[in-house]
Amino acid sequence: MRYLSDVNLRAVLSILVARGGGTVDISNAELYDAMLPGDGRSEGFAIKETSTGIRISLATGRDTETPGRQ
């Protein structure tokens, strides 16, 4: 899986919010930091298929060449 479509992203968010008890509070500062990281580099995601689903993690500098980075 190279990227998450809008449909897949909505599904992932639905699962995460449900796991968080139905509500996830995010401050404006956290949201802005996630949208515009201080180092000027936007973080991507490393997406890996597993035997039972997918694993999504924040991509680090070492993940730059990893297939599925977005």
N, CA, C and O atoms as a MOPAC input file, in Angstrom:
PM7 MOZYME 1SCF
protein

 N      0.85600 1    -1.17000 1     0.00000 1
 C      0.00000 1     0.00000 1     0.00000 1
 C      0.89900 1     1.23000 1     0.00000 1
 O      1.68900 1     1.42200 1     0.92500 1
 N      0.78700 1     2.04200 1    -1.00700 1
 C      1.67700 1     3.18900 1    -1.13600 1
 C      1.13200 1     4.45100 1    -0.48100 1
 O      1.90800 1     5.32900 1    -0.10300 1
 N     -0.17100 1     4.56100 1    -0.34000 1
 C     -0.74600 1     5.75700 1     0.26400 1
 C     -2.13200 1     5.43500 1     0.79800 1
 O     -2.69800 1     4.38400 1     0.49600 1
 N     -2.67000 1     6.34700 1     1.59000 1
 C     -4.03100 1     6.20100 1     2.08400 1
 C     -4.94900 1     7.09700 1     1.27900 1
 O     -4.72900 1     8.30500 1     1.19200 1
 N     -5.96400 1     6.51600 1     0.69700 1
 C     -6.96800 1     7.31200 1     0.00100 1
 C     -7.78600 1     8.06600 1     1.04000 1
 O     -7.68200 1     7.77900 1     2.23200 1
 N     -8.59200 1     9.01900 1     0.60900 1
 C     -9.45000 1     9.76200 1     1.53300 1
 C    -10.37300 1     8.82200 1     2.29200 1
 O    -10.61000 1     9.01200 1     3.48500 1
 N    -10.89400 1     7.81500 1     1.61100 1
 C    -11.78700 1     6.84800 1     2.25800 1
 C    -11.03000 1     6.06900 1     3.32800 1
 O    -11.53400 1     5.88900 1     4.43700 1
 N     -9.82800 1     5.60700 1     3.00500 1
 C     -9.03000 1     4.86100 1     3.98100 1
 C     -8.62300 1     5.75500 1     5.15100 1
 O     -8.62700 1     5.31500 1     6.30100 1
 N     -8.27500 1     7.00000 1     4.86200 1
 C     -7.88800 1     7.92400 1     5.92300 1
 C     -9.05200 1     8.17800 1     6.87500 1
 O     -8.86100 1     8.20300 1     8.09000 1
 N    -10.25300 1     8.36700 1     6.33800 1
 C    -11.43600 1     8.54200 1     7.19100 1
 C    -11.66800 1     7.30500 1     8.04700 1
 O    -12.02800 1     7.42500 1     9.21800 1
 N    -11.47000 1     6.12600 1     7.48600 1
 C    -11.64500 1     4.88500 1     8.24900 1
 C    -10.63000 1     4.80800 1     9.38100 1
 O    -10.98700 1     4.45700 1    10.50600 1
 N     -9.37200 1     5.13100 1     9.10100 1
 C     -8.33500 1     5.11500 1    10.13200 1
 C     -8.68300 1     6.10700 1    11.23700 1
 O     -8.57600 1     5.77600 1    12.41700 1
 N     -9.09600 1     7.30900 1    10.87300 1
 C     -9.45700 1     8.30400 1    11.87700 1
 C    -10.64600 1     7.85300 1    12.71000 1
 O    -10.67100 1     8.07100 1    13.92200 1
 N    -11.62600 1     7.23100 1    12.07900 1
 C    -12.79100 1     6.71500 1    12.81200 1
 C    -12.36400 1     5.68800 1    13.85600 1
 O    -12.84500 1     5.71000 1    14.98900 1
 N    -11.45800 1     4.79000 1    13.46900 1
 C    -10.97000 1     3.76200 1    14.40000 1
 C    -10.20700 1     4.41300 1    15.55400 1
 O    -10.41200 1     4.05800 1    16.71500 1
 N     -9.33000 1     5.36000 1    15.23700 1
 C     -8.53000 1     5.99600 1    16.28300 1
 C     -9.39600 1     6.79000 1    17.25300 1
 O     -9.16000 1     6.75500 1    18.46100 1
 N    -10.39100 1     7.50200 1    16.74200 1
 C    -11.28600 1     8.26600 1    17.61500 1
 C    -12.10300 1     7.30700 1    18.48200 1
 O    -12.30200 1     7.56300 1    19.67000 1
 N    -12.57000 1     6.22100 1    17.90300 1
 C    -13.31500 1     5.22800 1    18.69200 1
 C    -12.43100 1     4.65000 1    19.79000 1
 O    -12.88300 1     4.48000 1    20.92200 1
 N    -11.17200 1     4.34700 1    19.46500 1
 C    -10.24200 1     3.82000 1    20.47300 1
 C     -9.97500 1     4.84600 1    21.56600 1
 O     -9.69400 1     4.48600 1    22.70900 1
 N    -10.06400 1     6.12100 1    21.21100 1
 C     -9.84700 1     7.20100 1    22.17800 1
 C    -11.08000 1     7.48700 1    23.01800 1
 O    -11.09800 1     8.46300 1    23.76700 1
 N    -12.11100 1     6.65800 1    22.90900 1
 C    -13.31100 1     6.84100 1    23.71100 1
 C    -14.39000 1     7.64500 1    23.01800 1
 O    -15.37000 1     8.03400 1    23.65300 1
 N    -14.23300 1     7.90200 1    21.73000 1
 C    -15.24800 1     8.62100 1    20.96800 1
 C    -14.95600 1    10.10100 1    20.79700 1
 O    -15.60600 1    10.78000 1    20.00200 1
 N    -13.98200 1    10.59900 1    21.54000 1
 C    -13.59800 1    12.01000 1    21.43900 1
 C    -12.08700 1    12.11400 1    21.55200 1
 O    -11.47400 1    11.47500 1    22.40700 1
 N    -11.49400 1    12.91600 1    20.69000 1
 C    -10.06500 1    13.20000 1    20.78100 1
 C     -9.91000 1    14.70700 1    20.78300 1
 O    -10.27800 1    15.37800 1    19.81900 1
 N     -9.36500 1    15.23700 1    21.86300 1
 C     -9.15000 1    16.67800 1    21.96900 1
 C     -7.75700 1    17.01400 1    21.46600 1
 O     -6.76600 1    16.42900 1    21.90200 1
 N     -7.69700 1    17.96100 1    20.54500 1
 C     -6.43300 1    18.41400 1    19.97300 1
 C     -6.39500 1    19.92500 1    20.09600 1
 O     -7.31700 1    20.61300 1    19.65600 1
 N     -5.33900 1    20.43900 1    20.68900 1
 C     -5.22800 1    21.88900 1    20.85100 1
 C     -4.85300 1    22.54000 1    19.51300 1
 O     -4.33000 1    21.88000 1    18.61500 1
 N     -5.12300 1    23.81400 1    19.39800 1
 C     -4.72400 1    24.54100 1    18.19300 1
 C     -3.21900 1    24.46900 1    17.98900 1
 O     -2.74600 1    24.33100 1    16.86100 1
 N     -2.46200 1    24.56300 1    19.08700 1
 C     -0.99900 1    24.51100 1    18.98500 1
 C     -0.53800 1    23.16700 1    18.41800 1
 O      0.34100 1    23.12300 1    17.55800 1
 N     -1.13200 1    22.07400 1    18.90000 1
 C     -0.76800 1    20.75600 1    18.38100 1
 C     -1.12200 1    20.62500 1    16.90900 1
 O     -0.34800 1    20.08300 1    16.12100 1
 N     -2.29100 1    21.12300 1    16.54600 1
 C     -2.73500 1    21.05200 1    15.15700 1
 C     -1.80900 1    21.85200 1    14.25000 1
 O     -1.39300 1    21.36100 1    13.20100 1
 N     -1.48400 1    23.07900 1    14.64500 1
 C     -0.60000 1    23.90300 1    13.82800 1
 C      0.79800 1    23.31300 1    13.75100 1
 O      1.42900 1    23.34900 1    12.69500 1
 N      1.29300 1    22.76300 1    14.87300 1
 C      2.61400 1    22.12100 1    14.85500 1
 C      2.63400 1    20.93600 1    13.90300 1
 O      3.63300 1    20.70500 1    13.22200 1
 N      1.53800 1    20.18000 1    13.84800 1
 C      1.46300 1    19.03300 1    12.94700 1
 C      1.37200 1    19.47800 1    11.48900 1
 O      1.92600 1    18.83200 1    10.59900 1
 N      0.66400 1    20.59400 1    11.25100 1
 C      0.51900 1    21.08700 1     9.87000 1
 C      1.79500 1    21.75100 1     9.38500 1
 O      2.16800 1    21.60700 1     8.22000 1
 N      2.46200 1    22.47300 1    10.26400 1
 C      3.65500 1    23.22900 1     9.89400 1
 C      4.76700 1    22.97300 1    10.90700 1
 O      4.99300 1    23.79900 1    11.79100 1
 N      5.46300 1    21.84300 1    10.79400 1
 C      6.52500 1    21.54200 1    11.75000 1
 C      7.57400 1    22.64400 1    11.77600 1
 O      7.86100 1    23.26500 1    10.75300 1
 N      8.14000 1    22.88100 1    12.94700 1
 C      9.10400 1    23.96200 1    13.14700 1
 C     10.33700 1    23.87000 1    12.27900 1
 O     10.95100 1    24.89300 1    11.97500 1
 N     10.71800 1    22.66600 1    11.87100 1
 C     11.93400 1    22.53000 1    11.07300 1
 C     11.69000 1    22.78000 1     9.59000 1
 O     12.60400 1    22.63800 1     8.77700 1
 N     10.45700 1    23.15300 1     9.23200 1
 C     10.13700 1    23.45400 1     7.84700 1
 C      9.85900 1    22.24100 1     6.99200 1
 O      9.58500 1    22.37500 1     5.79900 1
 N      9.92400 1    21.06000 1     7.57600 1
 C      9.71000 1    19.82200 1     6.84400 1
 C      8.39200 1    19.22500 1     7.29800 1
 O      8.17500 1    19.03600 1     8.49500 1
 N      7.52000 1    18.92800 1     6.36500 1
 C      6.28100 1    18.27800 1     6.75800 1
 C      6.53900 1    16.78900 1     6.89000 1
 O      7.20900 1    16.18600 1     6.05200 1
 N      6.00400 1    16.20700 1     7.94300 1
 C      6.20900 1    14.78500 1     8.17300 1
 C      5.25400 1    13.98600 1     7.32000 1
 O      4.08400 1    14.33800 1     7.17100 1
 N      5.76100 1    12.92000 1     6.76900 1
 C      4.92600 1    12.00100 1     6.02600 1
 C      4.62500 1    10.78900 1     6.87300 1
 O      4.92300 1    10.76100 1     8.06800 1
 N      4.04200 1     9.80100 1     6.25900 1
 C      3.69300 1     8.58000 1     6.95600 1
 C      4.32300 1     7.39700 1     6.25400 1
 O      4.39700 1     7.35100 1     5.02600 1
 N      4.77300 1     6.44900 1     7.04000 1
 C      5.23800 1     5.17900 1     6.50900 1
 C      4.06600 1     4.21000 1     6.66500 1
 O      3.59700 1     3.97000 1     7.77800 1
 N      3.60000 1     3.66200 1     5.55900 1
 C      2.45100 1     2.76400 1     5.56600 1
 C      2.93400 1     1.39500 1     5.12200 1
 O      3.51200 1     1.23800 1     4.04600 1
 N      2.68500 1     0.40500 1     5.97400 1
 C      3.15100 1    -0.94600 1     5.68200 1
 C      1.99900 1    -1.91800 1     5.85200 1
 O      1.28000 1    -1.87800 1     6.85000 1
 N      1.83200 1    -2.78400 1     4.87700 1
 C      0.82900 1    -3.83700 1     5.01300 1
 C      1.36800 1    -4.90200 1     5.94800 1
 O      2.53900 1    -5.27400 1     5.87500 1
 N      0.50400 1    -5.38700 1     6.82600 1
 C      0.85000 1    -6.48200 1     7.72100 1
 C     -0.03200 1    -7.67400 1     7.36400 1
 O     -0.88500 1    -7.57400 1     6.48300 1
 N      0.16600 1    -8.77200 1     8.02800 1
 C     -0.64000 1    -9.95600 1     7.72000 1
 C     -2.09900 1    -9.77400 1     8.12100 1
 O     -2.97600 1   -10.47100 1     7.61100 1
 N     -2.36200 1    -8.83100 1     9.04000 1
 C     -3.73200 1    -8.63800 1     9.52100 1
 C     -4.32000 1    -7.27700 1     9.18600 1
 O     -5.46500 1    -7.00700 1     9.54800 1
 N     -3.57500 1    -6.41000 1     8.50800 1
 C     -4.08300 1    -5.07000 1     8.18300 1
 C     -2.96900 1    -4.15700 1     7.71200 1
 O     -2.19100 1    -4.52000 1     6.82900 1
 N     -2.89200 1    -2.97200 1     8.29800 1
 C     -1.84500 1    -2.01100 1     7.94200 1
 C     -1.23100 1    -1.43100 1     9.20200 1
 O     -1.85600 1    -1.41700 1    10.26300 1
 N     -0.00400 1    -0.95300 1     9.07700 1
 C      0.68000 1    -0.23200 1    10.14900 1
 C      1.01200 1     1.14700 1     9.60600 1
 O      1.62900 1     1.27300 1     8.54900 1
 N      0.60300 1     2.17900 1    10.33100 1
 C      0.87200 1     3.56700 1     9.94200 1
 C      1.74500 1     4.18300 1    11.01600 1
 O      1.41700 1     4.12500 1    12.20100 1
 N      2.85000 1     4.77100 1    10.60600 1
 C      3.72100 1     5.44700 1    11.55800 1
 C      4.23200 1     6.73000 1    10.92600 1
 O      4.23300 1     6.88200 1     9.70500 1
 N      4.66900 1     7.65400 1    11.78200 1
 C      5.27100 1     8.87100 1    11.26000 1
 C      6.59700 1     8.51400 1    10.61800 1
 O      7.39400 1     7.77100 1    11.19000 1
 N      6.82700 1     9.03800 1     9.44500 1
 C      8.08600 1     8.77800 1     8.74200 1
 C      9.16200 1     9.66200 1     9.33800 1
 O      8.94900 1    10.85200 1     9.57100 1
 N     10.30400 1     9.07700 1     9.57800 1
 C     11.44300 1     9.84100 1    10.06700 1
 C     12.39900 1    10.05600 1     8.90700 1
 O     12.15200 1     9.55800 1     7.80900 1
 N     13.46400 1    10.77300 1     9.12200 1
 C     14.44300 1    11.01500 1     8.07000 1
 C     14.96900 1     9.73500 1     7.46500 1
 O     15.25800 1     9.68500 1     6.26900 1
 N     15.09900 1     8.68100 1     8.28800 1
 C     15.61000 1     7.40500 1     7.78000 1
 C     14.58700 1     6.66800 1     6.95200 1
 O     14.93600 1     5.71100 1     6.26200 1
 N     13.29800 1     7.09200 1     6.99900 1
 C     12.23900 1     6.43700 1     6.22300 1
 C     12.07500 1     7.05400 1     4.85000 1
 O     11.16500 1     6.67200 1     4.11300 1
 N     12.91900 1     7.98800 1     4.48900 1
 C     12.75400 1     8.73300 1     3.24100 1
 C     12.65400 1     7.82900 1     2.02500 1
 O     11.88700 1     8.11700 1     1.10600 1
 N     13.40300 1     6.75500 1     2.00100 1
 C     13.41300 1     5.86700 1     0.85400 1
 C     12.43500 1     4.70900 1     0.98500 1
 O     12.39600 1     3.82500 1     0.13000 1
 N     11.63800 1     4.71100 1     2.06200 1
 C     10.72200 1     3.60800 1     2.32000 1
 C      9.51100 1     3.68400 1     1.40700 1
 O      8.85900 1     4.72700 1     1.34500 1
 N      9.18900 1     2.60300 1     0.69100 1
 C      7.96400 1     2.59100 1    -0.09300 1
 C      6.77200 1     2.83100 1     0.82400 1
 O      6.74500 1     2.33500 1     1.95000 1
 N      5.79700 1     3.58000 1     0.35300 1
 C      4.62300 1     3.87800 1     1.15500 1
 C      4.71500 1     5.19500 1     1.87900 1
 O      3.74300 1     5.63400 1     2.49400 1
 N      5.88600 1     5.84600 1     1.81800 1
 C      6.01300 1     7.15600 1     2.46900 1
 C      5.14100 1     8.14900 1     1.72900 1
 O      5.09100 1     8.17300 1     0.49900 1
 N      4.46100 1     8.96300 1     2.50400 1
 C      3.57600 1     9.95400 1     1.88200 1
 C      3.66400 1    11.23800 1     2.63400 1
 O      2.99800 1    12.21000 1     2.27800 1

